[in-house]
Amino acid sequence: MGVSGPIRVVIAKPGLDGHDRGAKVIARALRDAGMEVIYTGLHQTPEQIVDTAIQEDADAIGLSVLSGAHNTLFARVIELLKERDAADIKVFGGGIIPEADIPPLKAAGVSAIFTPGAPTGDVVTWVRDHIRAA
């Protein structure tokens, strides 16, 4: 993980989800805030997302899930990062995620969850304050 230059964030849409407006809005907000953003596009597998993050020397992965498969997809990305000795890449996410699922996701290693309607400025501030802050 690089410590100089802009924060590098992979924004990804895992699974069969076909709606990516929110992910694109977050990607643009992070880019406008001076971060380097790699947007993977739709229908990515957790393996593809982790490969991209490692190849791009990303500091963080932002996952957008609307399909209801967030528990499985987030857990798999975190598991793969650990397997690939890349657990220093922080994972955050957003989408349609029930309030009851947020504590278990955080316990599994998801650093932050942003639900629909979260201001883009809150996401930008969180990334600035928590990525590379450790």
Secondary structure, DSSP 8 states (H G I E B T S, - for coil): ---SSS-EEEEE-BTT----HHHHHHHHHHHHTT-EEEE--SSB-HHHHHHHHHHTT-SEEEEEE-SS-HHHHHHHHHHHHHHTT-TTSEEEEEES--GGGHHHHHHTT--EEE-TT--HHHHHHHHHHHSS--
